[in-house]
Amino acid sequence: MEEAAHNSKTWENYVDWKNRPALRGRHGGMLAASFVLGVEVLENLAYLANASNLVLYLSKFMHFSPSSSANIVTNFMGTAFLLALLGGFLADAFFTTYRIYLISAAIEFMGLLVLTIQAHIPSLKPPPCVPANTNFRCEQVDGSKAAMLFMGLYLVALGVGGIKGSLPPHGAEQFDEETLQGRKQRSAFFNYYIFCLSCGALIAVTFVVWIEDNKGWQWGFGVATVTILLSIPVFLLGSPTYRNKVPAGSPVTTIFKVLVAAVYNTFKPENPSNTIMGVDTSSSSATETSEADDTIQVTGKNQTPPQKNLSFLNKAVIKNTNSTNPILQCTSKDVEEVKIVLKILPIFMSTIMLNSCLAQLSTFSVQQASTMNTNLFSLKIPPASLPVFPVIFIMILAPIYNHIIVPFARKLTNSEMGITHLQRIGTGLVLSIAAMAVAALVETKRKTVATNSGLTDSSKPLPITFLWIALQYLFLGSADLFTLAGMMEFFFTEAPVSMRSLATSLSWASLAMGYYLSSVLVALVNAVTSAYRDTPWLFGSNLNHYHLERFYWLMCVLSGINLLFYLFWACRYRYKTTRVDEE
C-alpha cells in the first residue's frame, strides 16, 4: 500500500506537456527517452549533412580560399554550439526543454530552406570560375548573395544551438534519479545519445554527401530541410509520455547575485545591526545560516550538499535582512549552487583544446583528403565522407562500453559509476594528443609524396590513398565518444537541478570555444609566421604550400599542456555523491 501511494504521488517540479503534474509510472522513463533518441538521429543528420561538407561548398561554389572557408566553417559551427547556452538558459529560466526544441527546429528549418533556395537558383550564386592562363579566375560571392548565404547559415546555427541546448537535458530529465535503476538508465541514455548522434552522422556523411557531390547541393540541402521538418512530428509523438521540468527562474541571475552580494558584503561599511560590541558578525551569521540550511539540504538526492571551500561566498548570506540591499539578499542554497558551478568551470575550460583539435576534422582534414586518391576498390569516396570511419567505430564502441565495459568496471571498483566522468574526459584528452601527432606525421608523408611526384603545383590527385587521413579520424572520433558523453553526464549530474539545462549546454559551448580557438590559432600562426617569412604557414589557395604539419605539432604540444591543466583540477574535484557521503 505504501509503495502504491508512493507511485501515485506527483513528481515535484515536473509537469506533462499540458502543464499538469507529472505522475510516476505514466510519465518519463525509457519510453519517453526513446523518442528523444529517435529525434537525435534526424536532427544530427540534418545538421551534419551540410556541416561536414560545407568547407568544399564554400571553396568550390562560393569561391572562398581554403583558409577562409575553414574559418567560415569553424565560426559557423562554433556559433551553433555556443548558442546552446542560450537554449539551455531559456529552458531553465522561462520555457521548458519541450518548447525550446520545437521553436529551435522551426528556426533551423527556415535556415535550411534559405540555403536550399540559394543552391537551386544559379543567379543567387557567383558565376563559375573561368580559365586564366594555367589557373582559374574565380569571383568570390559578395553583396546580397553573400548576405543570403550567411543569413541561412546563422539561422541554422540558431536552431542547432537551441536543439543542442534542450534535447539532451530533455531526455535525461525523463529518469528518476532517486532510484539506482533510474540513475543507471540515465547514464545509459547519454551513451545511446552519442550512438544515435553517430547514426545520424553516418547517413549524413555517406548518403547525403554523395547526393551533394553527384546530384547537386540543392538536393543535399533539400534532404536536410525535409529531415529537420520530419523530426518535429516524431518529437510530438512522445508528448504524452514526457515529463518536463518547471522553469525555476534565471540561473544566471542567481550566479551574478551571489557574486555581487559576496563582494558587496565584504567591502561594505560596518553596520551596527550586524555588530555586537563593535565586532562584525555578518560573516558568522552567514555561516550559521548556511549550516542550518545545509542540514536540510543533504537529506535528498536532488539537494545541494554544503562545500567547505570557496567560503568567501558565504558572505553573500546575511542573517539580518535589513542590513543589506533587498536585491542582493541570497539564501545559503543559492550560495552552494554557485559554488558547484564555479568548481565545474575549470573542467569545462580543460576540454576546449580537445574540441579545437576536433575542429580540424571539418576543415583541413577534408581539404587534405580532397588532394589525395579517394578511390576505395571500385568506389570513389567523397572527402567529406571521411568521418564515416570514427562514426562506425563509435557505433560499435558505444554499446560495448555501455553493456560490457561499464558493468565490468562497476564490479571491479564496487562503485555506481564504474568509470568516472572525469576519467572518461581524461581518456579523450589523451587520445586527442595522439591524434594530432598522427595528423602531423600523415601530413608530412602527404607533402613528401606531392614533392616526389612533382604534383606540388598541380590540382591532380596525389598518388597516396586518403585512408592515411582516416587514422586521425579514428583517434579523434574515439576521443569524442569518451569526452562528449562524459562531459554531458558530468555537467548534468553535478549541476544544481535549477541549472541543469544550462550546465549540460556547457558540453556544446566547449565545442564552440574549440572551433573559435581553432580560427584564432590559424590567424595567430599566420600573423606570427608572416613576420619572418614571405608566406605564412597557412595561407594561399594551394594546400601543398601550407606548413600544416607544423600547425598540427603545435596543436599536439598545446594539448599536452592542457592535459596537465586538466589533471590538476580533476584530481582536486569531489563528486556531489562523494560530498554527500562525507557529510
N, C-alpha and C positions, 0 to 999 in steps of 0.2 A: 504493500500500500504506500509506504514511504517512497519507494522507487517510482511508482506511478505518479505520485504527487510531484516528485522532483522533475520528472519528464514533462509534466503538464505545465510547469512554470514557464513563463516567458523569459527570454534572454534579455537581460537589462542592456539598454543602449543599442539594441538591434531591432530593425523593423523589416517587413516584407516590402515588395515592390509597390504596394498600395498604402504604405506608411502605417500598417497595422503591426502590433507587436509580433515579433518572430517567435515561433514555437519550436521546442525541441522535437525531433522526430519528423517534423514536417518541412522545416527549412534548413538549409545548409547541408553539409556532408559531401561525400564524394560525387554524388549525382549532380549536385549544383556545380561543383568544381569542374566536372567533365564538360559542361557547356563552355566554360571559360577556356579549357584546353583546346576544344574544337575551334573556338573563335581565334585563338592564338595562331593556329595553323594558317587560317585565312588572312589574318592581319599581317603576319610576318611575310607571307607570300607577296601580298600587295606592296609592302614596303621594300623588301629586299630585292624583288624582281627588277626594280629600277636602280636602287642604290648600288648594287653590285656591279652594274654595267654602265652606270651614269658617267664615269670618267671617260669612256670611249664615245659616248653620245656627245659630250661636251667638246671633245677634241676633234672628232670626225665630222660632226654635223653642225656644231655651233662654232667650230674653228678656234677654240681656245688652245693655248700652248699646253704641253704636258704638265708643267708645274702649276699653271693657272687652273687647269682642270682639276688637278689633285687638291688644290686649296679650296676650290669651289665645293668639291665633294665633301671634304673634311669639315668645312664651315656649315654646309647643309646638314650633314649628319650630326655634327656637334650641336647645332641649334635644336634639331629634333629631340635629341636626348636631353638637352638642358631644359627644354620646355616640359619635360616630365615632372620637374619640380613644381611647375605651375599647376599641372594636372593633379599631382598629389596634394598640393596646398589647397586647391579648391575642393577636392574630395573630403579632406579633413575639416575644412573650415565652414563651407557653405552648402555644398552639394554632396551627394553620395557617389561612390565609385560607379554605381549603376548608371547614373545620369551622365557623369563625365564621359564614360565610354561612348554612349550614344551620340553626344554632342561632338566628340572628337572624331568619331568615324564619319559623321556627315561632313565635317570640315576637310578631312583627308580626301573624301570622295570628290569634293569640289576642286581641290588642288589637282588631283589626277585627271579630272575632266579637262581642266585648262591645258595641261601638258599633252593630253591626247589630241586635242583640237590643234594645237600648235604643230605637233609632229605630223598630223594628217594633211595640213594645208601648206603647200610649198611656199606661198607668199609670206608666211609667218616665220620663215627660217631664212638665214643668209643664203645667197646663191652658192652653188657648188664651186669647188676650187678649180682654177683654170691653169693650164701649163704655162710656166715661165722659165725658159731655158731648161735646166736639168731638174728644177724643183717645181713646186706648185705654189701659186699665189692664192691665198685664201682671205676672204673678207669675214672678219670676226663679227658675230652678232652684236647689234647695238640698238640704241633707241627704244622704240616701243616693242620691238621683238625681244630685246633683252629684258625689258620690264615684264613682258608676259611670261618669259621663262622663269624669272626669279619670283614672280607672284605665284605661279603654280608650284614651284619648289617649296616656297616657305609656307604656303597653305598646307601642303603635305607635311612639312615639318611641324606645324602647329597641331595638326591632327594626330600625327605619330606621337608627339610629346604627351598629349592628353591621354592617349591609349596606353602608352608605356607607364604613365604615372597612375593609372586607375585599374588596369586589368589584372596585374599580378596581385596587388593587395586585395582586390575584389575576390579573387579565387582563394587566397589564403584566409580571408575572413570567414569562409564557409565552414571552418573546422573549429570544434570546441576544444580550446586549449586547456580546459580544466580537467581533461581526461588524458591518460597516457596514449590511448588509441588516437585521439584527435590530434595530439602533437606529432605522432608518428605519421599520420596521414598528411598533415600539413608539410612535413619535411619531404615526404614522397611527392607531394604536389609540386614543390619547387623543382625537383629533379625532372618530373614529367613536363613541367612548363618549358624547361630547356629542351627536352625531347621534342615537344610539339613545335617549338620555335624552329628547331632544326628540320622538322618535316616540311614546314612552310618554306624554309630556305632551300631545301633540296629541290622542290618543284620550281622555285624561283630561278635558281642558278642553272637548271638544266632545261626544262621545257620553255619557260618564259624567255630566258636568254637566247635560246635557239630561235624562237619566234622573232625576237628583236633583230638578230643578226641575219635572218634569212627571209622574213616576211615584212619587216619594217618596224620602226619604233612606234608607229601609231597603233600597231597590233599589240605590242608589248605593254604600252601604257593602257591600252583598252582592257587587256586581261586584268591588270592590276585594279583598274577602276571598277570592273564588274565584281572582282573578288572582295574588295572592301565593302561594296554595296551589299553583297550576299552575307557578309559577316553580321550585319545588323539584325535581320530576321533570325539568324541562328542564335545570336545572343538573346534576343527577346523570347525565344522558345523556353529558355531556362528561367524566365521571370518568376513563375510560381514557386520555384524551389530555392531562390536566392534569399539569404538574409543580408541586410545592408546596415552597416554601422551608421548610427545617427551622427551627423556632424557636430563637433564639440566646440566650435569656435576656432579662431585663428591660432595655430600653434606658434607661428612666427611672432605674433603679438606677445604671447606668453614669454618667449625667449628674450625678446628685447626688454620687456617689462622687468623681468628678474635681473637682467644685467644692469639696466639703468638704476633700478632700486638699490642693488648692492653697492654700486658706486656712489649713489646719492646719500645713502645712509652711512657710508664710510666717511665721507668728507663733509657732511652737513654740520652746521654749528651745534654745539651741545644744547640739548633740550631739557629743561627742568623736569618734564613729565617722564623722562627716561633716565633720570638720575636719582640716586639715593645717597644723600650726604656727599654730594659732589662727585660721586663715582658713576660713570656711564654704564648703564645696564642694558642698553639696547641690544648689544651682541648676545648677552646671556639670555635675554628674553627670547631672542630669535632661536637660540639653541634649545631652550626649554620647550618652546612651541614646536620646534622641529622634532624633538624627541617624543613629545606627546603624540603628534600626528603619526610619526614613524611606527609607533607601537601598533597603531591600527593598520598602517599600510602593508606590513609584512604578512598579514593574515591571509591574503588572497593571491591567486596566481597572477591576476591581472594588475596587482597593485605595484607601486614603485617602492622598492626597498631603500632604506637610507644608505648613504655613502659617506665615508669618513673624510675623503679628500675633497678638494675644491671647497673647503669650508668657508672661504671668504664670501661665497654666495649666500650663506646663511644670514648675512646681514640684510638681505632683501626682505626678511620677515621681521616685523616689529610687533611686539605684543600689544602695545598701546597704539591702536589705530588712529588716535587723534594726533599723534606726533609725526605723522608722515603725510605726504601728498596722497589723497584718495586714489589718484590714478595709478600710483606706484605700489598700492597695497598687494602683497603676494602671500600665498599660503606656502607652507613647507612642502606640500605636494608639488606646487609649481617649481620650487627650487630643486627638488630631487629630480624632476623630469628634465630640467635644463641641464643638470649635471650629467645625466646619461647622454644627452645629445652632444655635449661638449666632449665627452670621452670617446664617442664613436667617430668624431670628425678626423682624428689622425689616421684611423684605419681607412676612412674614405679617401683621404689625401694620398695614402700609400698606393692606391690602386690606379691612380690617374696615369702614371707612367706606363703601366701594363697596357692600358687602353690606347695610349699613344702608339704602342707597338702594333696593336690590333688595327689601327687606322691604316697601316701600310697595306693590309690585305685588300683594301678598296681603292688604293691609289697606285703606288709604284709597283706593287706586285703584279697587278693586272697589266700595267704597261710593260713590265719586263716580259711577261708571258706572251704579249702581242708581238714581240720581236723574235720569238722562238718558234720552233716547229711544233705545232699544236695537233699533229696527227697522232691518233691512238689507234693502231691497227688500220682499219679502213675508214675510221671516223675522223672528222675534223672537229676538234673540240674548241668552242669559243673561249677566249681567255677569261672572260667573266664567269665561266663555269668552274674555274679552279676551286672555289670554296666547297665544291661537292666532296672533296676529299675529307676535310675536317668535319663537314656536316654528317657524312656517313659514319665517320669514326665516333662522333658524339652520339648518334642514334644507336650505335652498338654499345657504347660505353655507359650511357645513362641508365638503361635497365640493369646492366651488370652491376653498376655502382649501387643502385637502389636495392636490388634483391640479393646480392651476394656480398659485396664489399662491406656495406653498412651493417647488415646483420652479423657478419663475422667480427667486425670491429666492435660492435656492441658487446658481444660475448667476451672478446679479448680484453676490453677496457672496463667492462662492467658499468658502462655509463649509457645514459639515454641517447646521446648524440652519436656515440661511436667515434666518428671522426669529427672533430670540432669545426665550426665555421671558419675560424681563423687558420686552422691547419689546411683547409681546402684553399683558402685565399693564398696562403703562403706557397702552396704547391703550384698554383697558377703563376705566381711571380717568378718562381724558379724556371718554369717552362718557358716563360717569355724571354728570359735571358738566353736560354739555349736557342730559341727561335731566331733571335737577332744575330747570334753568332753564325748559325746555319745560313741565314739570309745573306750575310756578308760574304761567306765562302762561295755560295752559289753565284752571287753577282760577279765575284772575281773570275769564276770559271766562265760565266757567260761572256764577259768582256774579252777574255783571252781567246775564246772561240771566234768572236767577232773580228779581233785583230788578225788572228792566224788565217782566217778565211777571206780576209780582205773585204769584209762587208760592213766595216765601221760606218761608212757614209751612205750605205745602201738601205733601201726600205724592204729588201728581200728578207724572208725569214732566215734566221741563223740555223746552221746545221747542228742544233742541240735541242733535245726534247724538253718540252715545258714541264715534264714530270719532276725536274730538279726543283722547280718553284714549289711543287706540292709538298716538299719537305718542311718548309717554313709554315705552310698552311696547316700541316698536321700538328706541329708543336703549338702554334698559336690557337688552333681550334681546341686542343686539349686544355690549354691554359684558360680559354674562355669558359669551358664546361666547369672546371673547378672553381674559377673565381666568380663568375656571374651568379651561379646558383648559390655559392657560399655567401656572397655579398647580400643577395636578396633575402635569404633566410636570416642572416645575421642582423641586418638592419630592421627587418620586420619583427623578429622576436625580442630584440634588445630594446627597441624604442618604446616609449610610453604609448599606451593604447590610443591616446588622442592624437598622436603624431605618426601613426604607422604608415599611412599612405605617403606622406611627405618623406619619411625616413627610407621607405622602400625605393622611392624615386632617386635617392642618392646613388643607387646602383647605376641608373641610366645617366645621372649627372656626371658620374665618374667617366662614363664613355664619352660624354660630351666634352668634358675638360681634356680628355685624352686626344680627341680629334682636334680641338683648338690648340693643344700643346704641340701636336704634330705640325700644324700650319705655322706656329710660332718658331719651332725648331728649324723648319725649312727656310723661313725668312731670315732667321738669325744666322744660320750656317752660310747662306748666300751673302749676307751682309759682311760677315767676318772674313770669309774666303775671298771676297772681291777686293779686299784691302791689299792682298799680296799676290794676286794672280789676275790675269786679264778676264778669265771666265770663271764665275763662281762654281762651286761643286754641282749645284742642282739648277742649272739654268740652260735654256735653249730648247729647240724642238727635237733634237736627236738624243735619245736616251743613252746611246753608246758613248756620248761625250760627257755624260754625267760621272761623278765620283760617288755613285750610290753606295758602293761597298764601304767607303769611309763613313758615310752617314749611318749605315747600319751598325758599324763598330761603335760609333758614338752612342747610338741607342743602347747597345749592349752594356757599355760602361755606365751610362746613366741608370739603367735598370738594375745593375748591381748595387749602386749606391742607394737606390730606392729600396732594395730588399733589406739593407741594413737598417734604414729608417723604419721600415715596417716591423722588423723583428724587435726593435727597441720598444715600440708601442704595444705590439701583440703580446709580448712577454709580461707586460705590466697590466694588461687588461684582465678584469674579472667578470665572468658572465653573470647575468642577472640571477640565474638559478644558484650560482655559487654564493652570491651575496646573500640571498635568502637563507640558504643552508647555514651560513656562518652566523647570521643573526639568530 
